[in-house]
């Protein structure tokens, strides 16, 4: 009789041990990495243990599987032995049925359900005993890892996989419930985009850059700078491609302050006032350019192509706006080169960038093949349209207004929502 109760108690202990391993696996894998990091930084020893265990998941899972399977097999063996002694040949079936029910309910479902509902707290509780078990079973876990690597190979997670995981987490956490959450989601996603976008996708094209000619009269230069909304302006000599520096308004004011009379004012050398030019290639990633701006303590760079030709400018503000959205000050206009019309259409300069237009008009024109709206029209039509030519592109209506030589300088756009239901057939006049 004593042996009978000893056997029952042993089976119950083994079932509880199985439940401990099952719940520990669930709790440790489901515990929040961010929460554990915060607790570890605050000096929580168990949180540090949880981080160490999760950093070596192969050893953790292997040790838990060894312990869990060992207690399950031992409990089933003891139950089968006892059932055969009591029920002869039918004992195997009875033991299998009873142990399946007991293990499923008390060693799997209930422990794992509790662990998943209290993952962080449970992980902190079981971290110390699981760490001890992992150390004890290290020889066996290393052997299992070696065997799994032989048959399955090594699985290395790429940076692309981790990035997609982060994007998925952002989508799950933020959802689309409120405008504030949408903005937060857009900001977080934009941070990840910095490693994919290049400076030529956000730069101000050379055709839209305000520049100062070093050969102009000092009074004309001062007037131009004071009427410009910008604090930094490229300085060129002879032709716009020959950029010799960058003029900061403060440097110009200091030079004017040092000029005590009109004669001295005429003699101040703009080339000496201007700061050295910082050139960057158009293929530079925004993440790298942001770090370069911080390292060099610069806010302004000249973008050049592979041949060293002037393409445009990029500023620190441009990159920050990619993350947080447009940052307007008292001198900014909503979008230079885009004017709303009474009929709901927009007159847009050809050099307006697609990214800026998408933001202002809340549309979604592709910018992978062209950076400006005129470039998009040329790419889609494969022609150089004449003034008056109309096209239906990406669900929007485009009409060419002005063309200078082979450059489209102005066009009119009806966004999708402005002309849905119109029956007009669009002509495609071009050369």
SESEKE-542235 format. One line per 8 residues: number of its first residue (from 1); their letters; for each residue x, y, z of N, C-alpha, C. Coordinates in steps of 0.2 Angstrom, whole numbers. Example, Ala and Ser with C-alpha at 12.3 -4.5 7.8 and 13.67 -1.06 7.14 Angstrom:
! SESEKE-542235
1> as> 66,-28,39,62,-22,39,66,-16,39  64,-11,35,68,-5,36,64,0,39
***
This chain:
! SESEKE-542235
1> xxxxxxxx> 4,-6,0,0,0,0,4,6,0  10,6,4,14,12,4,17,13,-3  19,8,-6,22,8,-13,17,11,-18  11,10,-17,6,12,-21,5,20,-20  5,22,-14,4,29,-13,11,33,-15  16,30,-14,23,33,-16,23,34,-24  20,29,-28,20,29,-35,15,35,-37  9,35,-34,5,41,-36,8,48,-34
9> xxxxxxxx> 11,48,-29,14,55,-27,19,56,-32  23,51,-34,29,53,-39,26,55,-45  20,52,-48,17,54,-54,15,61,-54  12,63,-48,9,70,-47,15,75,-47  20,73,-44,26,78,-44,29,78,-51  29,73,-54,32,73,-61,27,77,-66  21,77,-65,16,81,-69,17,88,-67  18,90,-61,19,97,-59,26,99,-62
17> xxxxxxxx> 31,95,-62,37,97,-65,36,98,-72  32,94,-76,31,95,-83,28,102,-84  23,103,-79,19,110,-80,24,116,-79  29,115,-74,34,120,-73,38,121,-79  40,116,-83,44,117,-89,40,120,-94  34,118,-95,30,120,-100,28,128,-99  27,130,-93,25,137,-92,31,141,-92  37,138,-90,43,142,-90,45,144,-97
25> xxxxxxxx> 44,139,-102,46,140,-109,41,146,-112  35,145,-110,30,150,-112,31,157,-109  32,157,-103,34,164,-99,40,167,-102  45,163,-102,52,167,-104,52,169,-112  48,165,-116,48,167,-123,43,173,-124  38,173,-120,33,179,-121,35,185,-117  40,185,-113,41,191,-109,44,197,-113  42,203,-111,43,208,-115,51,210,-115
33> xxxxxxxx> 54,210,-120,61,212,-120,62,219,-118  58,224,-120,59,231,-117,58,231,-110  53,228,-107,51,228,-100,57,225,-96  60,219,-98,66,216,-95,72,221,-95  73,224,-101,78,229,-102,78,235,-97  72,237,-96,71,243,-91,72,240,-84  69,235,-82,70,232,-75,78,230,-74  81,228,-79,88,226,-78,92,233,-77
41> xxxxxxxx> 90,238,-81,94,244,-80,93,247,-73  87,245,-70,86,248,-63,89,243,-58  93,238,-60,96,234,-55,92,227,-53  87,225,-57,84,219,-56,88,213,-58  90,209,-54,95,203,-55,91,198,-60  85,197,-58,81,192,-62,80,194,-69  79,200,-70,78,203,-76,84,202,-81  90,203,-78,96,202,-81,97,194,-83
49> xxxxxxxx> 94,190,-78,95,183,-80,90,181,-86  84,184,-86,79,183,-91,82,185,-98  86,191,-98,89,193,-104,94,188,-106  98,186,-102,104,181,-104,101,175,-106  95,172,-103,92,166,-106,89,167,-113  86,173,-114,83,174,-121,88,176,-126  94,178,-124,99,179,-129,102,173,-131  102,167,-127,104,161,-129,98,156,-130
57> xxxxxxxx> 94,157,-134,87,154,-135,88,146,-136  94,145,-140,95,138,-142,96,133,-135  100,136,-131,102,132,-125,95,132,-120  92,138,-120,86,138,-116,81,133,-118  79,133,-125,74,128,-127,76,121,-127  82,120,-128,85,113,-128,84,110,-120  86,115,-116,86,112,-109,79,111,-106  75,115,-108,68,115,-106,64,108,-109
65> xxxxxxxx> 66,107,-116,63,101,-119,66,95,-116  73,95,-114,75,89,-111,72,88,-105  71,93,-101,68,92,-94,61,90,-95  57,93,-99,50,92,-100,49,85,-103  53,83,-108,52,76,-110,54,71,-105  59,72,-102,61,67,-97,56,66,-91  53,71,-89,48,70,-83,42,67,-86  40,69,-93,34,66,-96,35,59,-97
73> xxxxxxxx> 40,57,-100,42,50,-101,42,46,-94  45,48,-89,46,45,-83,39,44,-80  35,49,-80,28,49,-77,24,44,-81  24,44,-87,20,39,-91,22,32,-90  29,31,-89,32,24,-88,29,22,-81  29,26,-76,27,24,-69,20,22,-69  16,27,-73,8,26,-73,7,19,-77  10,18,-82,9,12,-86,11,5,-82
81> xxxxxxxx> 17,6,-78,18,0,-74,13,-1,-69  11,4,-66,6,3,-61,-1,1,-64  -3,3,-69,-9,1,-73,-9,-6,-75  -3,-8,-77,-2,-15,-79,-3,-20,-73  0,-18,-67,-1,-22,-61,-8,-22,-59  -12,-17,-60,-19,-17,-58,-24,-20,-63  -23,-19,-69,-28,-20,-74,-25,-25,-80  -19,-28,-79,-16,-33,-83,-15,-29,-90
89> xxxxxxxx> -17,-33,-95,-16,-31,-102,-19,-24,-104  -25,-23,-101,-29,-17,-103,-26,-11,-99  -21,-12,-95,-18,-6,-91,-14,-1,-96  -11,-4,-101,-8,1,-106,-12,6,-109  -18,4,-111,-23,8,-114,-25,13,-109  -27,11,-103,-29,15,-97,-24,20,-95  -18,18,-95,-13,23,-93,-12,28,-98  -12,26,-104,-11,31,-110,-16,36,-110
97> xxxxxxxx> -23,34,-109,-28,38,-109,-28,43,-103  -27,40,-97,-27,44,-91,-21,49,-91  -15,47,-93,-9,52,-93,-10,57,-98  -13,55,-104,-14,60,-109,-18,66,-107  -24,64,-103,-28,69,-101,-25,73,-95  -21,70,-91,-18,74,-85,-13,78,-88  -8,76,-92,-3,80,-95,-5,86,-99  -10,84,-103,-13,90,-107,-16,95,-103
105> xxxxxxxx> -20,93,-98,-23,98,-94,-19,102,-89  -15,98,-85,-11,100,-79,-4,102,-81  -2,99,-86,5,100,-88,6,105,-94  1,106,-98,1,110,-104,-3,116,-104  -10,114,-104,-15,120,-105,-15,125,-99  -16,122,-93,-16,127,-87,-10,131,-86  -4,127,-86,2,131,-85,4,136,-90  3,134,-96,4,139,-102,-1,145,-102
113> xxxxxxxx> -7,143,-101,-12,149,-100,-10,154,-95  -8,151,-89,-6,156,-84,0,160,-86  5,156,-89,11,160,-90,10,165,-96  6,164,-101,5,169,-106,2,175,-103  -3,174,-98,-6,180,-96,-2,184,-91  3,181,-88,7,184,-83,15,183,-85  16,184,-91,23,183,-94,28,186,-91  28,193,-90,33,196,-87,35,194,-80
121> xxxxxxxx> 29,194,-75,30,192,-68,33,185,-68  30,180,-72,32,173,-71,39,172,-74  41,176,-79,48,175,-81,53,177,-76  51,182,-72,56,184,-67,56,179,-61  51,176,-60,51,171,-54,55,164,-56  54,162,-63,57,156,-65,64,157,-67  66,163,-68,73,164,-71,78,161,-67  79,161,-61,84,158,-57,84,150,-58
129> xxxxxxxx> 79,147,-56,79,139,-57,80,137,-64  77,140,-69,79,138,-76,86,140,-78  89,145,-75,96,146,-77,100,141,-74  99,138,-68,102,133,-65,101,127,-69  95,125,-71,94,119,-75,98,119,-82  98,125,-85,102,126,-91,109,125,-90  112,127,-85,119,126,-83,120,118,-82  116,115,-78,117,108,-77,116,104,-83
137> xxxxxxxx> 112,106,-88,111,102,-94,115,104,-100  120,109,-99,124,111,-104,127,106,-108  130,101,-106,133,96,-110,128,93,-115  122,91,-112,117,88,-117,114,93,-122  113,100,-120,111,105,-124,116,106,-130  122,106,-128,127,107,-133,127,102,-138  126,95,-136,126,90,-140,120,90,-145  114,92,-142,108,93,-146,109,99,-151
145> xxxxxxxx> 112,104,-150,113,109,-154,118,107,-160  123,103,-158,127,101,-163,124,96,-168  119,92,-166,116,88,-170,111,91,-174  107,96,-171,102,100,-175,106,104,-181  112,107,-179,116,111,-184,118,106,-190  119,100,-189,121,95,-194,115,94,-199  109,93,-196,104,91,-200,100,97,-203  100,103,-199,96,109,-201,100,115,-203
153> xxxxxxxx> 107,115,-202,111,120,-203,110,126,-198  114,131,-199,113,137,-195,108,142,-198  104,144,-193,99,149,-195,101,156,-193  103,160,-198,105,167,-196,100,172,-198  98,176,-193,93,181,-195,96,187,-198  93,189,-204,96,195,-207,93,201,-205  97,207,-206,94,213,-204,88,215,-207  86,213,-213,80,214,-217,74,211,-213
161> xxxxxxxx> 76,204,-210,71,201,-206,69,205,-200  74,207,-197,73,211,-190,69,218,-192  71,221,-197,67,227,-199,60,226,-201  59,220,-204,52,219,-205,48,217,-199  51,214,-194,48,212,-188,47,219,-184  51,224,-184,50,230,-181,44,234,-184  44,233,-191,38,236,-194,31,233,-193  32,226,-192,26,223,-190,23,225,-183
169> xxxxxxxx> 28,225,-178,27,227,-172,24,234,-171  26,239,-175,23,245,-176,16,245,-178  15,241,-183,8,241,-186,3,238,-180  6,233,-177,1,230,-172,0,234,-166  5,238,-164,4,242,-158,0,248,-159  2,251,-165,-1,258,-166,-8,257,-169  -9,252,-174,-16,252,-177,-17,258,-181  -24,259,-182,-26,265,-186,-32,269,-182
177> xxxxxxxx> -32,268,-176,-38,271,-172,-39,278,-172  -33,282,-170,-34,289,-170,-28,293,-174  -29,299,-175,-25,303,-179,-18,303,-176  -18,304,-169,-12,304,-165,-8,298,-166  -11,292,-166,-7,286,-167,-5,285,-174  -9,287,-179,-7,287,-186,0,291,-187  0,297,-183,6,301,-184,12,298,-181  11,295,-175,16,291,-171,19,285,-176
185> xxxxxxxx> 14,282,-178,16,276,-183,20,278,-189  18,284,-192,22,287,-198,29,289,-196  29,292,-190,36,294,-187,41,288,-186  38,283,-183,42,277,-181,44,273,-188  39,273,-193,41,270,-199,46,274,-203  46,281,-202,50,285,-206,58,284,-203  58,283,-197,65,281,-194,68,275,-198  64,270,-199,67,264,-202,68,266,-210
193> xxxxxxxx> 64,270,-213,65,272,-220,72,276,-221  75,279,-216,81,282,-217,87,278,-219  86,272,-218,92,267,-220,90,265,-227  85,267,-230,83,265,-237,83,271,-242  81,277,-240,81,283,-244,88,286,-245  89,289,-251,95,292,-252,94,300,-252  99,304,-252,98,311,-252,95,314,-258  96,311,-264,93,313,-270,85,313,-270
201> xxxxxxxx> 83,309,-266,75,308,-265,72,313,-261  76,317,-257,73,322,-253,76,329,-254  81,329,-258,85,336,-259,81,341,-263  83,347,-262,80,352,-266,83,353,-273  80,352,-278,83,352,-285,87,358,-287  92,358,-290,96,364,-292,92,369,-295  86,367,-299,82,372,-302,78,376,-297  77,374,-291,74,377,-286,78,380,-280
209> xxxxxxxx> 84,380,-281,89,382,-276,90,390,-277  89,394,-271,91,401,-272,99,401,-270  102,405,-275,109,405,-275,112,412,-275  118,414,-273,121,420,-273,127,420,-278  127,425,-282,133,426,-287,138,431,-284  144,428,-283,149,432,-279,151,438,-283  149,438,-290,151,444,-294,146,450,-294  140,449,-290,135,454,-290,138,459,-285
217> xxxxxxxx> 135,465,-286,136,471,-282,134,469,-274  138,472,-269,137,470,-262,129,472,-260  127,478,-263,120,480,-261,115,475,-264  116,473,-270,112,468,-273,112,461,-269  118,459,-267,118,453,-263,114,454,-257  115,459,-253,112,460,-247,104,461,-248  102,464,-253,95,464,-254,92,457,-256  96,453,-260,94,447,-262,93,442,-255
225> xxxxxxxx> 98,442,-251,98,438,-245,93,440,-240  92,447,-239,87,449,-235,80,447,-237  79,447,-244,72,445,-246,71,437,-247  76,433,-246,76,426,-246,73,423,-239  69,418,-239,67,415,-233,72,410,-230  78,410,-233,83,405,-231,89,408,-227  92,405,-222,97,407,-219,104,405,-221  104,400,-226,110,398,-229,109,398,-236
233> xxxxxxxx> 114,400,-240,113,401,-247,120,399,-251  119,394,-256,126,393,-259,128,399,-263  135,400,-263,138,405,-267,142,402,-273  140,405,-279,144,403,-285,147,408,-288  152,406,-293,156,411,-296,156,410,-304  153,414,-308,153,413,-315,147,410,-317  146,403,-316,140,400,-317,138,396,-311  131,394,-311,129,391,-305,132,384,-303
241> xxxxxxxx> 135,381,-308,138,374,-306,145,375,-302  148,381,-303,154,383,-299,153,385,-292  151,381,-288,149,383,-281,156,384,-277  157,390,-274,163,391,-270,162,391,-263  156,391,-260,155,391,-253,148,392,-251  146,393,-245,139,393,-243,139,399,-238  135,404,-240,134,410,-236,129,409,-230  131,411,-224,126,411,-219,124,418,-217
249> xxxxxxxx> 118,419,-216,115,426,-215,119,430,-209  120,426,-204,124,429,-198,131,431,-200  134,427,-205,141,429,-207,141,436,-211  135,436,-215,134,442,-219,133,448,-214  129,448,-209,127,453,-205,134,455,-201  138,450,-199,144,452,-196,148,456,-200  149,454,-207,153,458,-211,150,465,-212  143,466,-212,141,472,-213,142,477,-207
257> xxxxxxxx> 142,473,-201,143,477,-195,150,480,-195  155,476,-198,162,478,-198,163,483,-203  158,485,-207,159,490,-212,156,496,-209  160,501,-208,158,507,-205,156,513,-210  157,512,-216,155,516,-221,153,513,-228  150,517,-232,148,514,-239,154,511,-243  160,514,-242,165,512,-246,168,505,-244  168,505,-238,170,498,-235,165,493,-237
265> xxxxxxxx> 159,495,-237,154,490,-238,154,487,-245  156,492,-250,157,489,-257,163,485,-257  168,485,-253,174,481,-254,174,474,-250  169,473,-246,169,467,-243,169,461,-247  173,456,-246,174,450,-250,169,444,-248  164,443,-253,159,438,-251,162,431,-251  167,430,-255,171,423,-255,174,422,-249  176,427,-245,180,426,-239,174,425,-233
273> xxxxxxxx> 169,428,-234,163,427,-229,160,420,-229  160,418,-235,156,411,-236,160,405,-233  156,401,-230,160,395,-227,162,390,-232  166,385,-231,168,380,-235,162,376,-237  162,373,-244,157,369,-246,158,362,-244  152,359,-242,152,352,-240,148,348,-245  152,344,-249,149,341,-255,147,333,-252  141,331,-255,140,324,-253,137,321,-260
281> xxxxxxxx> 138,314,-261,136,311,-267,128,310,-266  125,310,-272,117,309,-272,115,302,-269  120,297,-269,118,290,-267,118,289,-259  120,294,-256,121,294,-248,115,292,-245  114,287,-241,108,285,-237,107,291,-232  101,292,-231,99,297,-226,101,296,-219  101,290,-217,104,288,-210,111,290,-210  115,288,-215,122,290,-215,123,298,-215
289> xxxxxxxx> 119,301,-219,120,308,-220,118,312,-213  113,309,-210,111,312,-203,117,312,-198  120,306,-198,125,305,-194,131,309,-196  132,310,-202,138,315,-205,136,322,-203  130,324,-203,128,331,-201,130,332,-194  128,327,-190,130,327,-182,137,328,-181  141,323,-184,148,323,-183,152,329,-185  150,332,-191,153,338,-194,150,344,-191
297> xxxxxxxx> 145,344,-187,141,350,-185,139,354,-191  137,351,-196,134,354,-202,127,354,-202  124,359,-206,117,359,-207,115,359,-215  120,359,-219,119,361,-226,124,357,-230  122,354,-236,127,351,-240,125,351,-247  130,351,-252,128,352,-259,129,345,-261  123,343,-265,123,336,-268,126,336,-275  130,331,-276,133,330,-283,132,323,-285
305> xxxxxxxx> 132,322,-292,131,316,-295,138,312,-296  138,307,-299,144,303,-300,150,306,-304  148,311,-308,152,315,-311,155,322,-308  152,323,-302,154,329,-298,150,335,-300  144,334,-304,140,339,-306,135,341,-301  133,347,-300,129,350,-295,122,347,-296  119,344,-291,112,341,-292,107,345,-288  109,347,-282,104,351,-278,107,352,-271
313> xxxxxxxx> 103,353,-266,105,354,-259,101,350,-254  104,348,-249,100,344,-244,102,347,-237  98,348,-232,99,351,-226,97,346,-220  99,348,-214,97,344,-209,90,344,-208  87,350,-209,80,350,-208,76,346,-213  79,345,-219,75,340,-224,75,333,-221  80,331,-218,80,324,-215,76,323,-209  76,328,-205,72,328,-199,64,328,-201
321> xxxxxxxx> 63,332,-206,56,332,-209,54,325,-212  58,321,-214,57,315,-216,54,310,-210  56,312,-204,54,308,-198,48,311,-195  48,318,-194,42,321,-190,37,324,-195  38,325,-201,34,328,-205,36,336,-206  33,339,-210,35,346,-212,35,351,-205  41,354,-205,42,359,-200,42,366,-203  37,370,-202,36,376,-205,38,382,-200
329> xxxxxxxx> 41,387,-202,42,393,-198,38,399,-201  39,405,-198,36,411,-200,37,413,-207  43,411,-210,45,413,-217,43,408,-222  41,402,-220,40,396,-225,33,398,-228  32,395,-234,26,395,-238,24,388,-238  17,386,-239,15,379,-238,19,375,-243  19,377,-249,23,373,-254,24,378,-260  30,381,-261,32,385,-266,31,381,-273
337> xxxxxxxx> 27,385,-277,27,382,-284,20,378,-285  16,378,-280,9,374,-280,4,379,-278  -1,380,-283,-6,385,-281,-13,382,-282  -17,382,-277,-24,380,-278,-28,384,-282  -32,381,-287,-37,384,-291,-44,384,-289  -48,388,-291,-55,389,-289,-59,382,-291  -57,379,-296,-61,373,-298,-58,366,-294  -54,367,-290,-51,362,-286,-45,359,-289
345> xxxxxxxx> -42,361,-294,-36,359,-297,-30,363,-294  -24,361,-296,-18,364,-294,-14,366,-299  -11,372,-300,-6,373,-304,1,372,-301  5,368,-304,11,366,-300,17,367,-305  23,370,-302,29,370,-306,32,363,-307  35,363,-313,37,356,-315,43,353,-310  46,358,-307,52,356,-302,50,354,-295  43,355,-294,41,353,-287,42,345,-286
353> xxxxxxxx> 45,343,-281,46,336,-279,39,332,-278  39,326,-280,34,322,-279,32,321,-272  38,320,-268,37,319,-261,33,325,-257  35,331,-259,32,337,-256,25,337,-258  23,336,-265,17,336,-267,12,331,-264  15,325,-263,11,320,-260,9,322,-253  13,325,-249,12,327,-242,7,333,-242  8,338,-246,3,343,-246,-4,342,-249
361> xxxxxxxx> -4,338,-254,-11,336,-257,-14,330,-255  -10,326,-250,-13,320,-247,-14,315,-253  -9,314,-258,-10,309,-263,-4,304,-263  -4,300,-267,1,294,-267,4,293,-274  7,298,-277,11,297,-283,17,293,-282  19,289,-286,26,285,-285,32,290,-286  37,289,-282,43,293,-283,49,289,-284  48,283,-286,54,278,-287,57,279,-294
369> xxxxxxxx> 54,282,-299,57,283,-305,58,290,-307  56,295,-303,57,302,-304,56,305,-298  59,311,-297,59,315,-291,55,321,-291  54,323,-297,49,329,-298,43,327,-302  38,332,-302,32,330,-305,32,330,-313  37,335,-315,38,335,-322,42,328,-324  46,326,-320,50,320,-322,45,314,-322  40,314,-317,35,309,-317,31,308,-324
377> xxxxxxxx> 29,314,-326,25,315,-332,29,312,-338  36,314,-339,40,312,-344,41,304,-344  42,302,-338,43,295,-337,37,291,-339  31,293,-337,25,289,-339,23,290,-346  24,296,-349,21,296,-356,27,294,-361  33,294,-359,39,293,-363,39,298,-369  37,304,-368,37,309,-373,38,316,-369  39,321,-373,40,328,-371,34,331,-373
385> xxxxxxxx> 28,332,-369,22,334,-371,22,342,-373  18,343,-378,17,350,-379,12,354,-375  12,360,-374,7,364,-370,0,362,-372  -4,361,-367,-11,359,-369,-12,351,-369  -7,347,-369,-7,340,-368,-10,338,-362  -15,333,-362,-18,331,-356,-17,323,-355  -16,321,-349,-15,314,-348,-18,312,-341  -20,305,-341,-23,302,-336,-18,297,-333
393> xxxxxxxx> -15,299,-327,-9,296,-324,-11,294,-317  -10,288,-315,-11,286,-308,-18,289,-305  -23,289,-310,-30,291,-307,-30,298,-307  -26,302,-309,-26,310,-309,-25,312,-316  -28,318,-317,-28,322,-323,-22,327,-324  -18,327,-329,-12,331,-329,-13,335,-336  -12,342,-336,-12,346,-342,-6,350,-342  -2,350,-347,4,354,-348,2,361,-349
401> xxxxxxxx> 5,366,-345,3,373,-346,9,376,-350  15,376,-348,21,379,-351,26,374,-352  30,375,-357,36,371,-358,42,376,-361  47,375,-358,53,379,-360,58,375,-363  60,375,-369,64,371,-373,61,364,-372  65,359,-369,63,352,-368,61,351,-360  60,357,-357,58,356,-350,51,358,-348  47,354,-345,40,356,-343,41,360,-337
409> xxxxxxxx> 39,367,-337,40,371,-332,33,372,-328  28,371,-330,21,372,-327,16,367,-329  12,364,-325,7,360,-327,1,360,-322  -5,358,-324,-11,358,-320,-13,351,-318  -15,350,-312,-16,343,-309,-23,344,-306  -27,339,-308,-34,337,-305,-33,331,-301  -33,331,-294,-32,325,-290,-38,321,-291  -37,314,-289,-42,309,-290,-49,311,-288
417> xxxxxxxx> -49,314,-281,-56,315,-278,-59,321,-281  -55,325,-285,-58,331,-288,-62,330,-295  -60,325,-298,-63,324,-304,-66,317,-305  -67,313,-300,-70,306,-300,-77,307,-303  -79,304,-308,-86,304,-311,-86,308,-318  -81,312,-319,-80,316,-325,-80,311,-331  -83,313,-336,-83,308,-342,-79,311,-348  -75,316,-346,-71,319,-352,-65,314,-354
425> xxxxxxx> -64,313,-360,-59,309,-362,-53,313,-363  -47,311,-361,-41,315,-361,-37,314,-368  -35,320,-371,-31,319,-376,-24,318,-374  -19,316,-379,-12,315,-377,-8,319,-382  -8,325,-382,-4,329,-387,3,329,-385  7,328,-390,14,328,-388,18,328,-395  25,329,-394,29,329,-400,29,322,-403
***
